[in-house]
Amino acid sequence: MKLSVPKRFTLLKGFVLLFLAISLLLRVIFLIWNFSETDHALVALATIFLTGLFYDIGTVSFFALVGALYFLAMPKKFIGSLADRMLCYTGFTLGVLIIFFSFFAEITFWDEFQRRFNFIAVDYLIYTYEVVKNINESYPLPILIGGMGILVVVTVLLFKKFGLFKSTFESKAVFKIRLVPSVIVLGVAVIFALFIKNESAELSENRYNNEISKAGIYSFFAAFRNNELSYPEFYKTEPIEEAFLKVNDNIKTLQDSMYAPASSINRYVTNDGEEKKPNVIFICIESLSAKYLGAFGNPEPLTPTLDSLTQVGLSFDNLFATGTRTVRGMEAITLSIPPTPGRSIVKREKNNNLFTIGEVFETKGYTRTFFYGGDGYFDNMDKYFSSNGFDIVDRGRGFLPTGDIVTTRKNIEDDEVTFENAWGVCDGDIYRKVLKEADLAFETGKPFFDFIMTTSNHKPYTYPDHKIDIPSGTGRNGAVRYTDYAIQEFLKSAKQKPWFKNTVFVIMADHCASSAGRWELDVANYHIPTIIVNLENGAQEHIKKLCSQIDVFPTLFAQLGWRYESNLFGKDVMKMGKTDERAFIGNYRKLGLLKGSELMVLGDQKQANFYQWNSVDNSLQSMPMNDGFLKETISYFQVADYLYSNNGLTLKASK
């Protein structure tokens, strides 16, 4: 018996071939787009396209399964009926629409992240208001939608012209004949659903090769399933008691008193000098890589204000972000914790009543306020900060949770806004709101801690006209320049306030402008600027020690002479010896510990890779495994995950 596709499945066969063709085209586009970053030897290219075809077949099998089961279940006498025709036309049109929508969506996503769909794309489904508005402001959305509609109509008409619909409706194949292709499609779908992991496409050391090999839709659903990863299940582990001993040995100083080192990192931190309690204003700048600052070698005059501040305060010249998202930066800053796999703790369950830096400020008598120019509902920021004791000032529509911690919320009113885009009000507007609230806080006589999250340095890179000499919406350089300008104006206004002399300003990026690179963790794309200015003693220093986002506030607390209970992983950078220097970097799957020029990376298939990092060309060279370094790396990340999973980050855990 000759094996062939029954005519009833002609339309489905055409759909599968269309999907494979569009996927191939997209893969070619990405390859050309980043050709200089890929390994393009013949074997590498063959691997990309063969692996890609394999995953494309798996992806389209899920779509084809719906059609195959329909064609199988439709009674022979109803084939070609009006109902059959309507369902086939509707289903085919919807499927083609998904194909073309995915095509354009992947291109825009790649433009931003140089990756296939991942957990960020999953998050974007939740925050449709901000995301759709941002896309509309960043791209010619009417043209994209119109073009997509035209492509769908043309495709349907072509399939009809070439007789694919006619063959499908005229077929009178019996059930047994229709069963064969249906079983094949079902088998492929089951195999991919149960046994094929998205990360199995990562056959190269070059990240671009791996990403191009993947299928976007398959990657999306893989990320949907794996937004949170169990560390013990997916990563290398050590006996937990040994991991705690290693971490406590690394984070404590001679002055610290440990409480229960066998099962926690709780300790009493002692710093020298008289305790000072200045106001603290922390500016968390959206997506600001160190490479944009003249102080780090950028030849363009984009950041004259920040460059000047590095010369009058404490400038952390070798500091690295822990992740690639704003919420990951917030996690590192507030919890002073290495990154954990999956989504940030800011967006997880069990993220309330935690021991944050806000708790340290609270014990010293400070008020705590989180300022955001957009809607704090985005990325769960308002609920995270409010459920951990911060008051909220935002442009929000969200609702604060009720519970033991009572916080207040203030909106940025319309008459306080001079410019607004998809992500919120411009930096100038949020800073003016901060000044207004600082005046009110000063009148109470209590010191205040303000955490400001900016928005202007984000696509679509729009800001008020006539503030700087780069037109709004023309690219990130303009957004960086406006970001710097807004900080200049803010500090200029703050200097006129009676509270200025007793206020310390901390300025740091949440993450870099891009984490994309050819390596599984691209080290240079975690390097961010951090500055502390206006300390009472006028401290000025370029700190060259390798350190992390998690160390900034423990360092500030030391500068202020504070003594406090802590379960923070961060350390006072000024007290670090050469062997203490380290930085944590990661994304939602890869976790890295950088010490000097050595990098250990843990992967979610219980893998570990050890590299030598060349800071000159930002390359990674594989090295023989260092077992001692591996155990240290595992200990940090395993303990961080253990504490979160076992309520070890809560307020009561530090009492």
KOLVEXZA-565032 format. One record per residue (C-alpha): residue in three letters; z, y, x. Coordinates in steps of 0.05 Angstrom, whole numbers, padded with zeros to 5 digits, always signed. Example, Ala and Ser with C-alpha at 12.3 -4.5 7.8 and 13.67 -1.06 7.14 Angstrom:
<recs>
Ala+00156-00090+00246
Ser+00143-00021+00273
</recs>
This chain:
<recs>
Met+00000+00000+00000
Lys-00021+00066+00029
Leu+00037+00116+00035
Ser+00017+00184+00010
Val+00048+00243-00027
Pro+00036+00235-00102
Lys-00004+00292-00133
Arg+00058+00309-00174
Phe+00090+00332-00109
Thr+00030+00375-00086
Leu+00066+00441-00102
Leu+00129+00417-00067
Lys+00088+00397-00006
Gly+00056+00466-00004
Phe+00125+00499-00009
Val+00151+00458+00050
Leu+00091+00476+00093
Leu+00098+00549+00075
Phe+00172+00548+00094
Leu+00157+00515+00161
Ala+00101+00565+00175
Ile+00144+00626+00160
Ser+00201+00597+00201
Leu+00154+00585+00260
Leu+00129+00657+00254
Leu+00200+00683+00255
Arg+00217+00642+00316
Val+00155+00669+00352
Ile+00175+00740+00333
Phe+00245+00731+00361
Leu+00218+00699+00424
Ile+00170+00757+00437
Trp+00224+00807+00418
Asn+00272+00781+00472
Phe+00223+00747+00518
Ser+00253+00778+00581
Glu+00322+00751+00562
Thr+00300+00679+00548
Asp+00287+00621+00594
His+00212+00612+00582
Ala+00195+00553+00626
Leu+00150+00503+00591
Val+00207+00454+00579
Ala+00252+00509+00552
Leu+00198+00534+00504
Ala+00184+00463+00480
Thr+00258+00453+00468
Ile+00262+00517+00427
Phe+00204+00499+00381
Leu+00219+00424+00374
Thr+00293+00438+00360
Gly+00272+00493+00313
Leu+00225+00447+00275
Phe+00280+00395+00269
Tyr+00328+00446+00238
Asp+00273+00476+00194
Ile+00259+00407+00165
Gly+00333+00398+00151
Thr+00338+00466+00119
Val+00277+00459+00074
Ser+00300+00390+00053
Phe+00356+00423+00012
Phe+00306+00466-00025
Ala+00257+00408-00032
Leu+00312+00364-00060
Val+00318+00407-00122
Gly+00243+00403-00134
Ala+00239+00329-00117
Leu+00295+00310-00166
Tyr+00262+00352-00220
Phe+00195+00320-00210
Leu+00228+00252-00209
Ala+00269+00263-00272
Met+00214+00295-00315
Pro+00188+00242-00365
Lys+00115+00226-00355
Lys+00096+00250-00425
Phe+00123+00320-00412
Ile+00087+00330-00346
Gly+00040+00390-00354
Ser+00074+00415-00417
Leu+00090+00488-00429
Ala+00162+00477-00410
Asp+00142+00440-00346
Arg+00094+00496-00327
Met+00145+00550-00339
Leu+00199+00515-00299
Cys+00151+00501-00241
Tyr+00125+00572-00237
Thr+00195+00601-00242
Gly+00225+00553-00191
Phe+00168+00562-00142
Thr+00170+00638-00148
Leu+00245+00639-00137
Gly+00238+00593-00076
Val+00183+00636-00046
Leu+00226+00698-00059
Ile+00283+00666-00020
Ile+00236+00650+00038
Phe+00210+00721+00044
Phe+00279+00752+00032
Ser+00307+00709+00087
Phe+00250+00729+00133
Phe+00263+00804+00126
Ala+00339+00795+00125
Glu+00338+00756+00190
Ile+00296+00809+00224
Thr+00345+00864+00204
Phe+00405+00821+00223
Trp+00373+00804+00291
Asp+00360+00878+00303
Glu+00435+00891+00295
Phe+00466+00829+00327
Gln+00411+00790+00365
Arg+00435+00727+00330
Arg+00417+00682+00272
Phe+00460+00689+00210
Asn+00533+00677+00225
Phe+00601+00691+00195
Ile+00584+00766+00195
Ala+00528+00752+00146
Val+00577+00713+00103
Asp+00625+00773+00103
Tyr+00568+00819+00084
Leu+00560+00781+00019
Ile+00629+00805-00001
Tyr+00620+00878+00017
Thr+00554+00889-00017
Tyr+00566+00963-00033
Glu+00574+00985+00039
Val+00522+00937+00066
Val+00467+00952+00016
Lys+00479+01026+00024
Asn+00477+01020+00100
Ile+00411+00980+00096
Asn+00382+01033+00050
Glu+00402+01088+00099
Ser+00378+01049+00160
Tyr+00312+01019+00136
Pro+00256+01037+00087
Leu+00286+00994+00033
Pro+00235+01011-00022
Ile+00178+00991+00026
Leu+00213+00926+00045
Ile+00227+00907-00027
Gly+00158+00927-00049
Gly+00125+00889+00008
Met+00167+00828-00007
Gly+00147+00831-00080
Ile+00074+00836-00062
Leu+00079+00776-00014
Val+00111+00734-00068
Val+00058+00751-00120
Val+00001+00739-00070
Thr+00031+00672-00050
Val+00037+00648-00122
Leu-00035+00670-00137
Leu-00062+00635-00074
Phe-00026+00571-00091
Lys-00055+00574-00160
Lys-00125+00590-00134
Phe-00125+00530-00088
Gly-00105+00484-00144
Leu-00035+00465-00123
Phe-00006+00480-00191
Lys-00063+00444-00226
Ser-00053+00381-00185
Thr+00021+00382-00199
Phe+00011+00389-00274
Glu-00046+00337-00280
Ser-00010+00281-00243
Lys+00013+00223-00285
Ala+00046+00183-00230
Val+00097+00133-00256
Phe+00171+00137-00239
Lys+00167+00085-00183
Ile+00113+00125-00147
Arg+00153+00189-00153
Leu+00216+00155-00129
Val+00191+00145-00057
Pro+00184+00219-00035
Ser+00247+00236-00074
Val+00288+00185-00036
Ile+00259+00209+00031
Val+00278+00281+00016
Leu+00347+00260-00008
Gly+00357+00220+00055
Val+00339+00278+00101
Ala+00385+00325+00062
Val+00443+00277+00065
Ile+00435+00265+00140
Phe+00436+00340+00154
Ala+00493+00353+00106
Leu+00538+00300+00136
Phe+00518+00291+00208
Ile+00479+00349+00237
Lys+00520+00408+00262
Asn+00491+00477+00272
Glu+00519+00481+00343
Ser+00480+00418+00362
Ala+00421+00465+00369
Glu+00455+00496+00430
Leu+00420+00456+00484
Ser+00410+00512+00534
Glu+00457+00555+00576
Asn+00416+00614+00552
Arg+00445+00641+00487
Tyr+00379+00671+00465
Asn+00344+00604+00471
Asn+00398+00572+00429
Glu+00396+00625+00375
Ile+00320+00624+00369
Ser+00323+00548+00363
Lys+00367+00552+00301
Ala+00347+00562+00228
Gly+00376+00624+00196
Ile+00392+00595+00127
Tyr+00422+00532+00157
Ser+00464+00576+00204
Phe+00487+00617+00145
Phe+00515+00559+00107
Ala+00545+00529+00170
Ala+00583+00595+00181
Phe+00603+00595+00107
Arg+00636+00527+00117
Asn+00668+00545+00184
Asn+00696+00615+00174
Glu+00763+00587+00196
Leu+00767+00534+00250
Ser+00827+00490+00262
Tyr+00844+00498+00335
Pro+00877+00429+00344
Glu+00818+00396+00310
Phe+00761+00431+00346
Tyr+00788+00455+00414
Lys+00819+00425+00476
Thr+00895+00422+00472
Glu+00956+00411+00515
Pro+01025+00386+00493
Ile+01050+00446+00454
Glu+01117+00449+00491
Glu+01080+00454+00557
Ala+01033+00507+00528
Phe+01093+00550+00507
Leu+01126+00543+00575
Lys+01061+00565+00610
Val+01051+00625+00564
Asn+01123+00648+00568
Asp+01121+00643+00643
Asn+01059+00687+00643
Ile+01081+00741+00595
Lys+01154+00752+00613
Thr+01178+00801+00666
Leu+01243+00797+00706
Gln+01274+00847+00658
Asp+01256+00809+00594
Ser+01307+00765+00559
Met+01275+00704+00526
Tyr+01303+00680+00459
Ala+01273+00612+00446
Pro+01219+00597+00497
Ala+01211+00525+00474
Ser+01180+00544+00407
Ser+01163+00619+00409
Ile+01148+00677+00454
Asn+01204+00720+00425
Arg+01239+00763+00477
Tyr+01276+00828+00487
Val+01234+00876+00529
Thr+01270+00924+00574
Asn+01237+00985+00606
Asp+01265+01035+00655
Gly+01281+01108+00640
Glu+01305+01148+00581
Glu+01272+01132+00515
Lys+01224+01184+00489
Lys+01198+01189+00418
Pro+01136+01232+00416
Asn+01087+01228+00358
Val+01031+01179+00373
Ile+00960+01187+00347
Phe+00915+01128+00361
Ile+00839+01137+00354
Cys+00801+01072+00347
Ile+00728+01088+00359
Glu+00675+01046+00325
Ser+00629+01007+00372
Leu+00637+01048+00436
Ser+00617+01010+00499
Ala+00643+01036+00565
Lys+00570+01041+00588
Tyr+00559+01101+00544
Leu+00609+01144+00582
Gly+00589+01185+00642
Ala+00655+01164+00673
Phe+00626+01093+00676
Gly+00559+01114+00704
Asn+00518+01135+00644
Pro+00469+01189+00669
Glu+00462+01222+00600
Pro+00513+01276+00580
Leu+00536+01239+00517
Thr+00612+01241+00526
Pro+00635+01303+00563
Thr+00701+01304+00525
Leu+00719+01232+00538
Asp+00696+01238+00610
Ser+00742+01297+00621
Leu+00801+01260+00588
Thr+00794+01203+00638
Gln+00810+01255+00692
Val+00874+01281+00660
Gly+00907+01219+00630
Leu+00915+01145+00641
Ser+00846+01116+00642
Phe+00841+01040+00638
Asp+00776+01030+00676
Asn+00774+00954+00674
Leu+00796+00938+00603
Phe+00761+00889+00556
Ala+00758+00881+00481
Thr+00778+00813+00453
Gly+00721+00808+00404
Thr+00658+00835+00373
Arg+00682+00860+00305
Thr+00726+00918+00283
Val+00776+00871+00250
Arg+00781+00831+00314
Gly+00797+00895+00352
Met+00849+00914+00300
Glu+00880+00845+00307
Ala+00885+00852+00382
Ile+00913+00922+00379
Thr+00965+00913+00324
Leu+00987+00841+00337
Ser+00976+00843+00412
Ile+00949+00772+00409
Pro+00890+00734+00441
Pro+00833+00719+00393
Thr+00839+00656+00350
Pro+00778+00616+00327
Gly+00743+00634+00262
Arg+00754+00699+00226
Ser+00804+00752+00247
Ile+00876+00747+00223
Val+00864+00814+00189
Lys+00820+00777+00138
Arg+00860+00712+00131
Glu+00915+00687+00087
Lys+00985+00694+00115
Asn+00972+00762+00146
Asn+01029+00800+00114
Asn+01099+00816+00139
Leu+01077+00804+00211
Phe+01108+00831+00274
Thr+01059+00885+00293
Ile+01064+00945+00338
Gly+01080+00982+00274
Glu+01145+00944+00271
Val+01163+00970+00340
Phe+01148+01040+00317
Glu+01189+01029+00254
Thr+01251+01008+00293
Lys+01246+01073+00331
Gly+01245+01114+00267
Tyr+01171+01128+00261
Thr+01128+01135+00199
Arg+01064+01093+00202
Thr+00997+01112+00171
Phe+00929+01080+00174
Phe+00870+01129+00167
Tyr+00800+01105+00150
Gly+00740+01147+00130
Gly+00711+01093+00086
Asp+00740+01047+00033
Gly+00798+01008+00063
Tyr+00779+00950+00018
Phe+00723+00936+00068
Asp+00743+00878+00114
Asn+00811+00874+00080
Met+00837+00932+00123
Asp+00878+00966+00069
Lys+00914+00902+00048
Tyr+00928+00882+00120
Phe+00957+00949+00141
Ser+00995+00962+00076
Ser+01026+00893+00074
Asn+01050+00905+00145
Gly+01085+00970+00131
Phe+01031+01024+00139
Asp+01015+01078+00090
Ile+00941+01084+00075
Val+00895+01145+00075
Asp+00823+01128+00059
Arg+00764+01141+00015
Gly+00783+01079-00024
Arg+00772+01044-00089
Gly+00818+00986-00070
Phe+00888+00970-00094
Leu+00948+00961-00050
Pro+00986+00895-00057
Thr+01056+00893-00085
Gly+01112+00860-00047
Asp+01173+00872-00005
Ile+01140+00926+00038
Val+01129+00990-00002
Thr+01073+01035+00022
Thr+01035+01094-00007
Arg+00961+01109-00011
Lys+00926+01176-00009
Asn+00852+01186-00022
Ile+00807+01231+00018
Glu+00785+01277-00038
Asp+00715+01302-00052
Asp+00732+01374-00032
Glu+00755+01348+00036
Val+00687+01316+00051
Thr+00630+01353+00085
Phe+00588+01292+00103
Glu+00588+01220+00081
Asn+00545+01158+00092
Ala+00549+01084+00075
Trp+00610+01073+00119
Gly+00651+01133+00099
Val+00663+01206+00116
Cys+00643+01233+00183
Asp+00693+01234+00241
Gly+00703+01309+00234
Asp+00727+01300+00162
Ile+00776+01243+00178
Tyr+00805+01283+00235
Arg+00816+01343+00190
Lys+00853+01298+00142
Val+00895+01271+00199
Leu+00914+01343+00219
Lys+00934+01359+00148
Glu+00977+01296+00142
Ala+01007+01308+00211
Asp+01030+01377+00189
Leu+01065+01346+00129
Ala+01097+01291+00172
Phe+01121+01342+00223
Glu+01159+01378+00168
Thr+01200+01316+00153
Gly+01228+01316+00224
Lys+01210+01243+00235
Pro+01161+01223+00290
Phe+01095+01194+00265
Phe+01047+01140+00287
Asp+00976+01149+00261
Phe+00923+01095+00269
Ile+00854+01125+00258
Met+00792+01082+00249
Thr+00728+01123+00258
Thr+00660+01108+00226
Ser+00607+01155+00253
Asn+00585+01112+00313
His+00554+01060+00267
Lys+00485+01048+00240
Pro+00452+01088+00207
Tyr+00480+01137+00260
Thr+00481+01196+00213
Tyr+00528+01256+00218
Pro+00530+01330+00199
Asp+00471+01373+00220
His+00476+01428+00272
Lys+00538+01400+00307
Ile+00503+01372+00368
Asp+00433+01378+00398
Ile+00411+01307+00378
Pro+00384+01302+00306
Ser+00424+01259+00258
Gly+00398+01189+00245
Thr+00356+01184+00308
Gly+00397+01130+00343
Arg+00463+01110+00374
Asn+00460+01162+00430
Gly+00466+01216+00378
Ala+00523+01180+00343
Val+00560+01173+00410
Arg+00549+01246+00425
Tyr+00575+01266+00356
Thr+00635+01220+00363
Asp+00653+01255+00428
Tyr+00641+01324+00396
Ala+00687+01307+00338
Ile+00743+01286+00385
Gln+00735+01352+00423
Glu+00742+01392+00359
Phe+00801+01350+00337
Leu+00839+01360+00401
Lys+00822+01434+00401
Ser+00852+01441+00331
Ala+00912+01397+00349
Lys+00930+01442+00408
Gln+00944+01498+00359
Lys+00996+01456+00322
Pro+01071+01460+00335
Trp+01074+01384+00342
Phe+01020+01379+00396
Lys+01064+01384+00458
Asn+01105+01325+00433
Thr+01045+01281+00414
Val+01012+01227+00455
Phe+00939+01210+00441
Val+00912+01141+00453
Ile+00836+01132+00449
Met+00803+01063+00451
Ala+00741+01028+00423
Asp+00748+00971+00375
His+00692+00933+00409
Cys+00626+00945+00444
Ala+00562+00969+00413
Ser+00532+00900+00421
Ser+00558+00832+00443
Ala+00488+00802+00451
Gly+00469+00773+00517
Arg+00439+00710+00546
Trp+00507+00678+00562
Glu+00554+00642+00514
Leu+00602+00700+00526
Asp+00569+00762+00555
Val+00626+00793+00596
Ala+00598+00863+00606
Asn+00590+00871+00531
Tyr+00666+00869+00522
His+00680+00927+00570
Ile+00709+00986+00531
Pro+00739+01054+00549
Thr+00814+01067+00537
Ile+00852+01131+00552
Ile+00924+01154+00541
Val+00933+01229+00546
Asn+00988+01281+00537
Leu+01046+01240+00562
Glu+01107+01282+00576
Asn+01104+01270+00651
Gly+01030+01287+00653
Ala+01013+01219+00682
Gln+00943+01215+00709
Glu+00913+01153+00740
His+00851+01110+00740
Ile+00879+01041+00727
Lys+00833+00991+00760
Lys+00872+00929+00740
Leu+00836+00878+00696
Cys+00869+00880+00628
Ser+00860+00871+00553
Gln+00863+00909+00488
Ile+00928+00872+00474
Asp+00962+00907+00534
Val+00952+00980+00514
Phe+01011+00990+00468
Pro+01061+00949+00510
Thr+01039+00995+00567
Leu+01051+01057+00524
Phe+01119+01031+00502
Ala+01137+01023+00576
Gln+01114+01094+00591
Leu+01162+01117+00536
Gly+01220+01076+00564
Trp+01228+01035+00501
Arg+01271+00973+00495
Tyr+01253+00929+00437
Glu+01248+00859+00408
Ser+01178+00830+00415
Asn+01133+00771+00402
Leu+01072+00808+00429
Phe+01029+00774+00481
Gly+01011+00840+00515
Lys+01042+00865+00579
Asp+01055+00931+00614
Val+00992+00938+00656
Met+01029+00982+00706
Lys+01075+00924+00723
Met+01020+00872+00731
Gly+01013+00839+00798
Lys+00945+00814+00821
Thr+00957+00745+00793
Asp+00977+00774+00725
Glu+00911+00810+00713
Arg+00869+00777+00659
Ala+00827+00793+00598
Phe+00814+00754+00534
Ile+00744+00755+00505
Gly+00713+00715+00449
Asn+00673+00709+00386
Tyr+00688+00667+00325
Arg+00673+00602+00362
Lys+00679+00615+00437
Leu+00745+00635+00469
Gly+00746+00661+00540
Leu+00798+00678+00593
Leu+00773+00723+00649
Lys+00813+00728+00714
Gly+00781+00767+00771
Ser+00710+00741+00772
Glu+00726+00673+00742
Leu+00715+00658+00668
Met+00737+00597+00629
Val+00704+00588+00561
Leu+00730+00541+00508
Gly+00681+00515+00455
Asp+00692+00485+00387
Gln+00670+00415+00405
Lys+00730+00407+00452
Gln+00686+00433+00508
Ala+00704+00478+00566
Asn+00658+00512+00615
Phe+00679+00546+00679
Tyr+00638+00603+00709
Gln+00635+00653+00765
Trp+00619+00721+00736
Asn+00575+00768+00777
Ser+00593+00838+00753
Val+00532+00868+00787
Asp+00479+00832+00745
Asn+00527+00806+00692
Ser+00507+00734+00704
Leu+00549+00671+00699
Gln+00544+00615+00750
Ser+00571+00547+00730
Met+00628+00522+00774
Pro+00665+00456+00782
Met+00723+00452+00733
Asn+00789+00483+00754
Asp+00842+00442+00718
Gly+00899+00492+00729
Phe+00858+00550+00702
Leu+00836+00506+00644
Lys+00908+00490+00624
Glu+00926+00563+00628
Thr+00868+00582+00583
Ile+00883+00528+00533
Ser+00957+00549+00531
Tyr+00943+00621+00512
Phe+00895+00605+00455
Gln+00933+00544+00430
Val+00999+00582+00427
Ala+00966+00641+00392
Asp+00937+00595+00339
Tyr+01002+00555+00333
Leu+01043+00617+00321
Tyr+00996+00641+00267
Ser+00991+00573+00233
Asn+01067+00562+00234
Asn+01090+00631+00212
Gly+01110+00648+00283
Leu+01080+00718+00278
Thr+01124+00740+00220
Leu+01179+00792+00223
Lys+01234+00740+00214
Ala+01207+00702+00274
Ser+01229+00758+00320
Lys+01298+00768+00291
</recs>
